[in-house]
């Protein structure tokens, strides 16, 4: 179970990082269609993983793709109009750090309330994440490079 949890948490943080990397790269070449191979080479990832995230970006109307020799992907929107909290929300709506795999003992004062208290904690964590990302645009992030 421990290894599964590590994989799950690294997947969460990795998914957001991959998505931001793709969008930042696309924002630097706003008029070009970048191939998944080119994007993948920037991240040292397999192009299939990049195409999977691009599919999610297409589903959320942030990018468009075209096939063929000169095909690739480009931003559909101006980087100034894309906020990091919107990217976070489309990547995964909330972060939860998990719950015990066994149901807690309802006769124990801690066990009876632990999951409710964790729900409150996780809601607070998510609000802080959204608050930190709210108002920050893809352009402002990309301007650091």
C-alpha positions as CSV (number, residue, x, y, z in Angstrom):
1,X,0.0,0.0,0.0
2,X,2.9,2.4,0.8
3,X,4.4,2.1,-2.7
4,X,0.9,2.7,-4.2
5,X,0.5,5.8,-2.1
6,X,3.9,7.1,-3.2
7,X,3.1,6.5,-6.8
8,X,-0.3,8.2,-6.4
9,X,1.2,11.3,-4.8
10,X,4.0,11.6,-7.3
11,X,1.5,11.2,-10.1
12,X,-0.5,14.1,-8.7
13,X,2.4,16.5,-8.4
14,X,3.9,15.2,-11.7
15,X,0.6,15.6,-13.6
16,X,0.4,19.3,-12.7
17,X,4.1,19.8,-13.4
18,X,3.8,18.1,-16.8
19,X,0.7,20.2,-17.7
20,X,2.4,23.5,-16.7
21,X,5.6,22.5,-18.6
22,X,3.6,21.8,-21.8
23,X,1.6,25.0,-21.5
24,X,4.7,27.1,-20.7
25,X,6.5,25.7,-23.7
26,X,3.5,26.3,-26.0
27,X,3.2,29.9,-24.7
28,X,6.8,30.6,-25.8
29,X,5.9,29.6,-29.4
30,X,2.3,31.0,-29.7
31,X,2.1,30.7,-33.5
32,X,3.8,27.4,-33.9
33,X,2.4,23.9,-33.8
34,X,4.9,22.0,-31.6
35,X,5.2,18.2,-32.0
36,X,4.7,15.9,-29.0
37,X,8.2,14.6,-29.7
38,X,9.6,18.2,-29.3
39,X,7.6,18.8,-26.2
40,X,8.6,15.4,-24.7
41,X,12.2,16.1,-25.4
42,X,12.0,19.2,-23.2
43,X,10.8,17.1,-20.3
44,X,12.7,13.9,-21.0
45,X,9.4,12.0,-21.2
46,X,7.9,9.6,-23.7
47,X,5.8,11.4,-26.3
48,X,2.8,9.1,-25.4
49,X,2.7,10.7,-21.9
50,X,2.7,14.1,-23.5
51,X,0.0,13.2,-25.9
52,X,-2.1,12.0,-22.9
53,X,-1.9,15.4,-21.2
54,X,-2.4,17.2,-24.5
55,X,-5.7,15.3,-24.9
56,X,-6.8,16.7,-21.5
57,X,-5.8,20.2,-22.6
58,X,-7.8,19.8,-25.8
59,X,-10.8,18.5,-23.8
60,X,-10.6,21.7,-21.8
61,X,-10.3,23.9,-24.9
62,X,-6.8,25.2,-24.1
63,X,-5.0,23.8,-27.1
64,X,-5.6,22.7,-30.6
65,X,-3.8,20.1,-32.6
66,X,-3.3,19.2,-36.2
67,X,-1.9,16.0,-37.7
68,X,0.6,15.5,-40.4
69,X,4.2,16.3,-41.2
70,X,3.9,19.9,-39.9
71,X,1.4,19.0,-37.2
72,X,1.5,19.5,-33.5
73,X,-0.2,21.4,-30.8
74,X,-0.5,25.1,-30.0
75,X,-2.4,27.3,-27.5
76,X,-5.9,28.3,-28.3
77,X,-6.0,31.1,-25.8
78,X,-3.6,33.9,-25.0
79,X,-1.3,32.9,-22.1
80,X,-2.4,36.1,-20.3
81,X,-6.0,34.7,-20.0
82,X,-5.1,31.3,-18.6
83,X,-4.7,31.2,-14.8
84,X,-2.7,28.7,-12.9
85,X,-5.7,27.9,-10.6
86,X,-7.7,27.0,-13.7
87,X,-4.9,24.7,-14.8
88,X,-4.8,23.1,-11.4
89,X,-8.5,22.6,-11.3
90,X,-8.6,21.0,-14.8
91,X,-5.6,18.7,-13.8
92,X,-7.4,17.5,-10.7
93,X,-10.1,19.3,-8.9
94,X,-8.8,18.7,-5.4
95,X,-5.8,17.2,-3.6
96,X,-6.4,14.7,-0.9
97,X,-3.6,13.2,1.0
98,X,-5.6,10.1,1.6
99,X,-7.4,8.2,4.4
100,X,-6.5,5.0,6.3
101,X,-7.4,1.9,4.2
102,X,-9.3,0.4,7.2
103,X,-12.4,2.0,8.5
104,X,-11.6,3.7,11.9
105,X,-13.2,2.3,15.0
106,X,-16.5,4.2,15.5
107,X,-16.3,3.5,19.3
108,X,-13.1,5.5,19.6
109,X,-13.4,9.3,19.9
110,X,-10.5,9.8,17.5
111,X,-11.6,7.0,15.0
112,X,-15.2,8.3,15.0
113,X,-14.1,11.8,13.9
114,X,-10.8,11.4,12.1
115,X,-12.1,11.3,8.5
116,X,-14.4,14.4,9.1
117,X,-11.4,16.3,10.5
118,X,-9.3,15.2,7.6
119,X,-12.0,16.4,5.2
120,X,-11.8,19.9,6.8
121,X,-8.0,19.9,6.7
122,X,-7.9,18.9,3.0
123,X,-10.5,21.5,2.2
124,X,-8.3,24.1,3.9
125,X,-5.2,22.8,2.0
126,X,-7.0,23.0,-1.3
127,X,-8.2,26.6,-0.6
128,X,-4.6,27.6,0.1
129,X,-3.4,26.0,-3.1
130,X,-6.1,27.7,-5.1
131,X,-5.4,31.0,-3.3
132,X,-1.7,30.8,-4.2
133,X,-2.5,30.1,-7.8
134,X,-5.4,32.4,-8.2
135,X,-4.7,35.4,-10.3
136,X,-1.3,34.1,-11.5
137,X,-1.4,33.7,-15.2
138,X,0.4,31.3,-17.5
139,X,2.2,34.3,-19.0
140,X,3.5,35.6,-15.7
141,X,4.8,32.1,-14.9
142,X,6.3,31.7,-18.4
143,X,7.9,35.1,-18.3
144,X,10.4,33.6,-15.7
145,X,12.0,31.7,-18.5
